[in-house]
Amino acid sequence: SIVVTHDVEETFSFADYVYFVANGVVAAEGTPDDLRKSELPFVHQFVHGEKDGPVPFHYAASDYQRSLLEAIE
């Protein structure tokens, strides 16, 4: 079976072998245990859900300072 998902923990709970595809190529592959222990920065960031790493993460949000100032005006 082929499963396409971003839910790492769910996938690792039933998969015997996993392929990570990024930018159209296989970026990593292995058993869930292999991938949990991976030292590849991309894999480590994705598997552990870290915001800092080789893949930039930005959650769109309003300007915090502006929101505070508008609240007191």
N, CA, C and O atoms as a MOPAC input file, in Angstrom:
PM7 MOZYME 1SCF
protein

 N      0.82700 1    -1.18600 1     0.00000 1
 C      0.00000 1     0.00000 1     0.00000 1
 C      0.86800 1     1.24400 1     0.00000 1
 O      1.99100 1     1.23300 1     0.50400 1
 N      0.34800 1     2.29800 1    -0.56000 1
 C      1.00400 1     3.60200 1    -0.53800 1
 C      0.10100 1     4.55800 1     0.22800 1
 O     -1.09400 1     4.65700 1    -0.05200 1
 N      0.67800 1     5.25200 1     1.18700 1
 C     -0.05100 1     6.23500 1     1.98300 1
 C      0.67800 1     7.56200 1     1.84500 1
 O      1.89300 1     7.62800 1     2.03300 1
 N     -0.05000 1     8.60700 1     1.52000 1
 C      0.53500 1     9.94400 1     1.43900 1
 C     -0.02000 1    10.74500 1     2.60600 1
 O     -1.22900 1    10.95700 1     2.69900 1
 N      0.86600 1    11.19300 1     3.50200 1
 C      0.42100 1    11.88800 1     4.70300 1
 C      1.55400 1    12.70700 1     5.29400 1
 O      2.72500 1    12.50500 1     4.97000 1
 N      1.18700 1    13.63100 1     6.16400 1
 C      2.16800 1    14.38000 1     6.95500 1
 C      2.12700 1    13.93600 1     8.41300 1
 O      2.86600 1    14.46500 1     9.24300 1
 N      1.27100 1    12.97100 1     8.72900 1
 C      1.11800 1    12.50400 1    10.10400 1
 C      2.16100 1    11.42700 1    10.39900 1
 O      1.93100 1    10.24000 1    10.16800 1
 N      3.29600 1    11.85700 1    10.90700 1
 C      4.42800 1    10.96600 1    11.13000 1
 C      4.09200 1     9.87200 1    12.14000 1
 O      4.32500 1     8.69300 1    11.87300 1
 N      3.55500 1    10.24400 1    13.28200 1
 C      3.30000 1     9.24800 1    14.33100 1
 C      2.30100 1     8.19100 1    13.88300 1
 O      2.49200 1     7.00400 1    14.15000 1
 N      1.24400 1     8.60900 1    13.20900 1
 C      0.27200 1     7.62600 1    12.72700 1
 C      0.92800 1     6.68100 1    11.72600 1
 O      0.74700 1     5.46600 1    11.79800 1
 N      1.68400 1     7.24300 1    10.80000 1
 C      2.35300 1     6.42600 1     9.79300 1
 C      3.31700 1     5.44100 1    10.43700 1
 O      3.34500 1     4.26400 1    10.07800 1
 N      4.10700 1     5.92700 1    11.39000 1
 C      5.07900 1     5.06000 1    12.05300 1
 C      4.39800 1     3.95300 1    12.85400 1
 O      5.02000 1     2.92700 1    13.13000 1
 N      3.13800 1     4.14100 1    13.23100 1
 C      2.44600 1     3.12800 1    14.03000 1
 C      2.06500 1     1.89200 1    13.21200 1
 O      1.85200 1     0.82400 1    13.78500 1
 N      1.97500 1     2.01700 1    11.87700 1
 C      1.56600 1     0.86100 1    11.08100 1
 C      2.51200 1     0.51200 1     9.93900 1
 O      2.40800 1    -0.57600 1     9.37300 1
 N      3.42700 1     1.40100 1     9.58800 1
 C      4.29200 1     1.15700 1     8.43600 1
 C      5.52900 1     0.34600 1     8.81800 1
 O      6.10400 1     0.52300 1     9.89200 1
 N      5.91900 1    -0.54100 1     7.91600 1
 C      7.15900 1    -1.29400 1     8.09700 1
 C      8.34200 1    -0.54200 1     7.49700 1
 O      9.47200 1    -0.65500 1     7.97400 1
 N      8.06600 1     0.22300 1     6.44900 1
 C      9.11900 1     0.93500 1     5.72900 1
 C      8.52100 1     2.23500 1     5.20500 1
 O      7.37800 1     2.25400 1     4.74800 1
 N      9.28800 1     3.31700 1     5.26800 1
 C      8.77200 1     4.64400 1     4.92900 1
 C      9.71600 1     5.33500 1     3.94800 1
 O     10.93700 1     5.22800 1     4.06200 1
 N      9.13800 1     6.03500 1     2.99600 1
 C      9.89600 1     6.89100 1     2.08200 1
 C      9.46700 1     8.32600 1     2.33000 1
 O      8.27100 1     8.61100 1     2.38900 1
 N     10.42200 1     9.23100 1     2.47600 1
 C     10.13400 1    10.66400 1     2.54300 1
 C     10.43800 1    11.23900 1     1.17400 1
 O     11.55000 1    11.10200 1     0.66500 1
 N      9.44600 1    11.88400 1     0.58200 1
 C      9.62000 1    12.50800 1    -0.72700 1
 C      9.56900 1    14.01300 1    -0.53800 1
 O      8.64400 1    14.54300 1     0.07600 1
 N     10.57500 1    14.69600 1    -1.07300 1
 C     10.63500 1    16.15800 1    -0.99400 1
 C     11.16400 1    16.68900 1    -2.31400 1
 O     12.15900 1    16.19600 1    -2.84500 1
 N     10.49300 1    17.69000 1    -2.82800 1
 C     10.89600 1    18.30100 1    -4.09700 1
 C     11.01100 1    17.27100 1    -5.22100 1
 O     11.88600 1    17.37100 1    -6.08100 1
 N     10.12000 1    16.28800 1    -5.20100 1
 C     10.05800 1    15.31600 1    -6.28200 1
 C     11.07300 1    14.19000 1    -6.22600 1
 O     11.15500 1    13.39800 1    -7.16400 1
 N     11.84400 1    14.09600 1    -5.15800 1
 C     12.83100 1    13.02100 1    -5.03500 1
 C     12.70500 1    12.35400 1    -3.66300 1
 O     12.19000 1    12.95000 1    -2.71700 1
 N     13.17700 1    11.12700 1    -3.57100 1
 C     13.20000 1    10.43800 1    -2.28100 1
 C     14.32100 1    11.05400 1    -1.45500 1
 O     15.49900 1    10.91000 1    -1.77900 1
 N     13.93900 1    11.73900 1    -0.38500 1
 C     14.91200 1    12.42300 1     0.47000 1
 C     15.46200 1    11.49400 1     1.54200 1
 O     16.57600 1    11.69100 1     2.02700 1
 N     14.68100 1    10.47800 1     1.91500 1
 C     15.11600 1     9.51700 1     2.92800 1
 C     14.20400 1     8.30700 1     2.87300 1
 O     13.07700 1     8.37900 1     2.38300 1
 N     14.70700 1     7.19900 1     3.38000 1
 C     13.90500 1     5.98900 1     3.46300 1
 C     14.43700 1     5.11600 1     4.58000 1
 O     15.61500 1     5.17500 1     4.93100 1
 N     13.54700 1     4.30200 1     5.13500 1
 C     13.96400 1     3.37700 1     6.17500 1
 C     12.80100 1     2.94600 1     7.03600 1
 O     11.65300 1     3.31800 1     6.79300 1
 N     13.11200 1     2.16100 1     8.03900 1
 C     12.08400 1     1.75000 1     8.99200 1
 C     11.74400 1     2.94700 1     9.87200 1
 O     12.52600 1     3.89500 1     9.94900 1
 N     10.60400 1     2.91900 1    10.52800 1
 C     10.29000 1     4.01300 1    11.44500 1
 C     11.39100 1     4.24600 1    12.48200 1
 O     11.72000 1     5.39300 1    12.78100 1
 N     11.96200 1     3.17500 1    13.03100 1
 C     13.04400 1     3.34900 1    14.01000 1
 C     14.26400 1     4.01100 1    13.38600 1
 O     14.88800 1     4.87600 1    14.00200 1
 N     14.61100 1     3.60300 1    12.15200 1
 C     15.74400 1     4.23000 1    11.46100 1
 C     15.51000 1     5.72500 1    11.29400 1
 O     16.40900 1     6.53100 1    11.53300 1
 N     14.30500 1     6.09100 1    10.88600 1
 C     14.01300 1     7.49400 1    10.61500 1
 C     13.91200 1     8.31300 1    11.89900 1
 O     14.26700 1     9.49200 1    11.90500 1
 N     13.43800 1     7.71100 1    12.97900 1
 C     13.42300 1     8.42300 1    14.26800 1
 C     14.83600 1     8.76700 1    14.72400 1
 O     15.05600 1     9.79800 1    15.36000 1
 N     15.78700 1     7.90700 1    14.39900 1
 C     17.17900 1     8.09200 1    14.82300 1
 C     18.01900 1     8.84200 1    13.78800 1
 O     19.20400 1     9.08400 1    14.01800 1
 N     17.43100 1     9.20600 1    12.66900 1
 C     18.18000 1     9.82800 1    11.58000 1
 C     18.87600 1    11.10900 1    12.02200 1
 O     18.32100 1    11.91700 1    12.76700 1
 N     20.09300 1    11.27100 1    11.54900 1
 C     20.84700 1    12.49500 1    11.80900 1
 C     20.77200 1    13.45900 1    10.63100 1
 O     21.36200 1    14.53800 1    10.67600 1
 N     20.04900 1    13.07900 1     9.57400 1
 C     19.85400 1    13.99500 1     8.45300 1
 C     18.98000 1    15.15000 1     8.93400 1
 O     17.87800 1    14.91600 1     9.43100 1
 N     19.44600 1    16.38800 1     8.79800 1
 C     18.69600 1    17.53000 1     9.34300 1
 C     17.24600 1    17.60600 1     8.86400 1
 O     16.34900 1    17.87200 1     9.66400 1
 N     17.00300 1    17.37900 1     7.57800 1
 C     15.64600 1    17.44400 1     7.03500 1
 C     14.75200 1    16.40400 1     7.70300 1
 O     13.64000 1    16.71500 1     8.13100 1
 N     15.23900 1    15.18000 1     7.78800 1
 C     14.45600 1    14.08900 1     8.36700 1
 C     14.22100 1    14.33500 1     9.85100 1
 O     13.10300 1    14.17300 1    10.33900 1
 N     15.25600 1    14.72100 1    10.56100 1
 C     15.14200 1    14.97500 1    11.99900 1
 C     14.09400 1    16.05700 1    12.27200 1
 O     13.24900 1    15.89600 1    13.15300 1
 N     14.14900 1    17.15300 1    11.52000 1
 C     13.19300 1    18.24800 1    11.70900 1
 C     11.76600 1    17.76200 1    11.46700 1
 O     10.87100 1    18.05400 1    12.26100 1
 N     11.54900 1    17.03300 1    10.39100 1
 C     10.19900 1    16.58800 1    10.04200 1
 C      9.66800 1    15.56500 1    11.03900 1
 O      8.53800 1    15.68700 1    11.51200 1
 N     10.47100 1    14.56200 1    11.36000 1
 C     10.02200 1    13.48800 1    12.25300 1
 C      9.71100 1    14.01400 1    13.64600 1
 O      8.75500 1    13.57300 1    14.28300 1
 N     10.51600 1    14.95200 1    14.11600 1
 C     10.34900 1    15.45100 1    15.47900 1
 C      9.52700 1    16.73800 1    15.55600 1
 O      9.34600 1    17.29700 1    16.63700 1
 N      9.02700 1    17.21000 1    14.40300 1
 C      8.14900 1    18.37700 1    14.37600 1
 C      8.79700 1    19.64800 1    14.87900 1
 O      8.15800 1    20.46000 1    15.54700 1
 N     10.07600 1    19.82000 1    14.55400 1
 C     10.79700 1    21.00000 1    15.02600 1
 C     10.61800 1    22.16500 1    14.06200 1
 O     10.63600 1    21.98000 1    12.84500 1
 N     10.44600 1    23.35900 1    14.60500 1
 C     10.26400 1    24.53100 1    13.74100 1
 C     11.58700 1    25.03000 1    13.17600 1
 O     11.60800 1    25.63300 1    12.10300 1
 N     12.69200 1    24.78900 1    13.87900 1
 C     14.00300 1    25.23500 1    13.40500 1
 C     14.71000 1    24.08800 1    12.70700 1
 O     14.77900 1    22.97300 1    13.22400 1
 N     15.23200 1    24.38000 1    11.53000 1
 C     15.94000 1    23.36300 1    10.76100 1
 C     16.11800 1    23.83500 1     9.33700 1
 O     15.94800 1    25.02000 1     9.04700 1
 N     16.45700 1    22.92600 1     8.44700 1
 C     16.72100 1    23.30400 1     7.06200 1
 C     15.48000 1    23.76800 1     6.29800 1
 O     15.59400 1    24.48800 1     5.30500 1
 N     14.30600 1    23.36200 1     6.75400 1
 C     13.07000 1    23.79100 1     6.09700 1
 C     12.51100 1    24.96100 1     6.89000 1
 O     12.10800 1    24.79200 1     8.04100 1
 N     12.48100 1    26.15800 1     6.28300 1
 C     11.98200 1    27.32000 1     7.01400 1
 C     10.50300 1    27.15400 1     7.35000 1
 O      9.72400 1    26.62600 1     6.55700 1
 N     10.14600 1    27.60300 1     8.51100 1
 C      8.75900 1    27.51900 1     8.96000 1
 C      8.29500 1    28.90900 1     9.33300 1
 O      8.94400 1    29.61200 1    10.10800 1
 N      7.16900 1    29.29300 1     8.77500 1
 C      6.57900 1    30.58300 1     9.13800 1
 C      5.07600 1    30.39200 1     9.19200 1
 O      4.44600 1    30.02100 1     8.20100 1
 N      4.51700 1    30.64700 1    10.34800 1
 C      3.07400 1    30.58000 1    10.50900 1
 C      2.53900 1    31.98700 1    10.33500 1
 O      2.85600 1    32.88100 1    11.11900 1
 N      1.74600 1    32.17600 1     9.32800 1
 C      1.21600 1    33.51400 1     9.05400 1
 C      0.39100 1    34.01000 1    10.23100 1
 O     -0.52800 1    33.33400 1    10.69200 1
 N      0.72900 1    35.18400 1    10.70300 1
 C      0.01100 1    35.77300 1    11.83500 1
 C      0.07100 1    37.28800 1    11.71100 1
 O      0.94900 1    37.84100 1    11.04900 1
 N     -0.86700 1    37.93500 1    12.35100 1
 C     -0.85700 1    39.39300 1    12.32600 1
 C      0.31600 1    39.90700 1    13.15200 1
 O      0.86900 1    39.18900 1    13.98500 1
 N      0.68200 1    41.14800 1    12.91000 1
 C      1.77400 1    41.77400 1    13.64200 1
 C      1.38500 1    41.89600 1    15.11300 1
 O      0.39800 1    42.55300 1    15.44400 1
 N      2.14900 1    41.27000 1    15.98400 1
 C      1.81600 1    41.21500 1    17.40800 1
 C      1.80600 1    42.60200 1    18.04800 1
 O      0.88300 1    42.93700 1    18.79100 1
 N      2.82300 1    43.40200 1    17.76300 1
 C      2.89600 1    44.74200 1    18.35500 1
 C      1.70900 1    45.58800 1    17.90100 1
 O      1.10600 1    46.29700 1    18.70600 1
 N      1.37600 1    45.51600 1    16.62300 1
 C      0.24400 1    46.28100 1    16.10000 1
 C     -1.04900 1    45.83600 1    16.77400 1
 O     -1.88300 1    46.67200 1    17.12200 1
 N     -1.22500 1    44.54200 1    16.96100 1
 C     -2.42900 1    44.03100 1    17.62500 1
 C     -2.55700 1    44.56500 1    19.04100 1
 O     -3.65300 1    44.91700 1    19.47600 1
 N     -1.44500 1    44.62700 1    19.76200 1
 C     -1.47500 1    45.15200 1    21.13000 1
 C     -1.84200 1    46.62800 1    21.15000 1
 O     -2.64500 1    47.06400 1    21.97500 1
 N     -1.25400 1    47.39300 1    20.24000 1
 C     -1.53000 1    48.83100 1    20.19700 1
 C     -2.97600 1    49.10400 1    19.79400 1
 O     -3.60900 1    50.01100 1    20.33600 1
 N     -3.49700 1    48.33600 1    18.86000 1
 C     -4.88700 1    48.51300 1    18.45000 1
 C     -5.84100 1    48.18000 1    19.59400 1
 O     -6.91300 1    48.77600 1    19.69700 1
 N     -5.47200 1    47.25600 1    20.43300 1
 C     -6.32700 1    46.85200 1    21.54800 1
 C     -6.47100 1    47.95100 1    22.59500 1
 O     -7.48600 1    48.01700 1    23.28700 1
 N     -5.46100 1    48.81700 1    22.71600 1
 C     -5.53700 1    49.86200 1    23.74200 1
 C     -6.00100 1    51.19900 1    23.17900 1
 O     -6.17900 1    52.15300 1    23.93700 1
 N     -6.19700 1    51.28600 1    21.89100 1
 C     -6.64300 1    52.55000 1    21.28400 1
 C     -8.12900 1    52.72400 1    21.38100 1
 O     -8.66300 1    53.73300 1    20.91900 1

